Every structure is written in C-alpha cells, then in structure tokens.
C-alpha cells in the first residue's frame, strides 16, 4: 500500500504527553510509554502504538508542539496506568493514509509529502480539528529500524467549493 484513504474508528487508549519539537518530544513520550509497558508487563498484550501530533509546527513554535504516545489498553491494565498518563479517546473519521517503511527519523519527510503533494490533488483539505495519527505496526525490539512500518494518517475533509460557498 502506498497512499489512500481509511476510516479510523474511535478508540480508547492510554496516553503520555511530551512537549517540544516532534523529533525530541516523540522520542521522550515513547521512552516513557515503553518503560511503563515493560515495568507493568503490559508490553506482552500490546497491539499497535499510536502517536498523535497535536499541533502544526508551521503554525505553532516547535517548543510548544504537543506529542502523545498512545496504546490501546486491555481492561485489566487500566488500574496500572501511572498518574502521569491519562486515558483518552482517539478521534475517528476519514484520514488520508500513507505507509512509511524505514527509520522513524525519516517520518517527517513522509508526512510532508502526504500533506504537500498528495492531499490537495484529491480535492481535500486537512481537518485541523483532529490530530495527525501515526500507527506503529511493528514492535521496535522485534523489527529492524529500517524495516519498521508506520501508517501516517492525516485527518481530511472535502475542500469547500468556493463558487458554491459564495452563493
């Protein structure tokens, strides 16, 4: 799969937030999440991981950008969630999806390509009410970094027809 569309269902997850440029805040949030998963033993029942980019770094200063590392949580682990974490609902809806294969350090280019080169050719605009979601499909301890798969899911909506909106 290269690029296409997907409908994501709403999902309850355990989340931890870090603030700062995404290159560093994502690493910090995942370090905290993985430490807890190993400590609690929840790592063995973990499915996909979700990264939420809550701010557009073109509009918000990088030091103010918020990133959340999230995992779907089985009910028996909810009581083990640390106080520094929280339970949240991932927003569902229509997303443009691009599969990235390779090092996570190269995600920024794939995100930029999806945003700047593909979405506008489809008659769509980014839905700024929802975050960009990264879906981590492979566990980093079992898949080589250059083979890891991440689905980049950018929230989209139909672009308004300027002629109709003027009527």
N, C-alpha and C positions, 0 to 999 in steps of 0.2 A: 504494500500500500504506500502510495506517495502522499497525495493530498486529496481530501474530500470532506464530506460532512458527516457529523454524528450528532445524535441527540443523547445528552447525558442525563441520567435520572438523578434527582436529588438524593443525597447520601449523607448520613451522619458519620462524622469522623472525629477522632482525637487530633488535636492540633497544637502546635507550639509555634510562636511567632518570634521572628528576629527582624531588626530594623537596620537599614543601611543599603549600600549598593548591592544589587542582587547577587553579584559574584561572591560576596562575602556573607551576606545575610542568609542565602540559601544553604551554604556550607555550615554555618552556625546552627541553623534550625534543624538540619538533618543530623548533625552531630548530636544535638540534644535528644532528638527523637530516637535515634538508633541506640544511644546509651540507655535510655529508659526501656526500649524494647528488649535489649539484652538483659538488663537488670531484672525486669519483671517476668521474663520468659515468654512474653507476648510475641517475640520475634518468630516463634515456631508456627503461629497461626496467622501471621501477617500475609495479606494479599498484596495488591498494588499499593504503591505510595502515591500521594498526590501533593504537588507543590502548587501553591497559589501565589501568583504575583498580583498584589492588590492595587498597585499604583503604576502609572505610566511614567517611566523615568525621563520621558521627553517633556513632561509637564510638571513633575514633582522632583525636587532636588534629590539626588541619589541617596544622600544620608537620611532622608525621610521616607524612603521606599520601605514598604512592609511585605515580608515574605512569610508564608506559613507552610510548614511541613506537616502533612496530614496522613493518617492511615485509617482505613475502615477498621472499626473495633468490634470484636465479638463481645457480647453482653457480659461474659464472665470477667473481662478485663476492665470494665468501666470503673469499678471501685478502686482500681490500682493507678488510675491516671493521676499524675502529680499535680499539686496545686498550681504550678507554673504553666500547666497545659490547660486546655479547655475543650469542650465538645461543641462542634459547630455543624451546620448543615451546608454541604456543598450545593451551590445553586445549579439546578438543572436547566436544560434548554438546548437550543441549537448552537453548535460550535463548528468552526472550520477546524479540521484536524490534519496535522502533518506528522508523519512518523520520522523521528530523528534516530539514527543509529550511529553511535560513536560516543566519544567522551562528552560528559555533561558540560565541560568547559566550553564546548562549541555550540551549546543550545542557543545562545544569543543570536548567532547568525541565522539559524533556522527560524527563530521567532521573527526576526526582522524580515526575512524572505517571505514568510507567510503573511505578515502584516502589510508589507510594502508592495509585494509583487503579485500576490495571488488573490487576496480578498477583494480588492477593488475591481478585478476583472470578472468577478462573479455577480456584480450588482449588489454587493453587500457593504455594510459598514460595521465597525466594531461596536458592540454593545457595551458601553462604558459602565453600565450598572452592575456587571458581573466581572469577576477576575479572570485572567488567563490561567488555565489549569494545565499543569504538566502531570502526565500519568506515567509513573515509573513502573515499567513492566518487568524488570529483572532485578534480582537482589544483587547488590554490588559485591558481596562476598562469594557469589557463585558464577558471575559472568564477567569476563574481561572488560575493562573500561572502554575499549574501542569497539565492543560489540553490544553494549547496553542499548536497549530500546526505550525511547521516551516518546509518548504521544503528546504533541503540543496541541492544546485545544483552546482556540481563541473564540470568545463569545461573539456571535454575529447576529445581525438583524438585517432586514431588507432596507436598502437605501431608499429614502423618500424621493419620489418623483417630483422635481422642482416645479414642473408645469402643473401638476395636479394640486400641489400644496398652495399655489398662488391663486387658484380658483375659489 
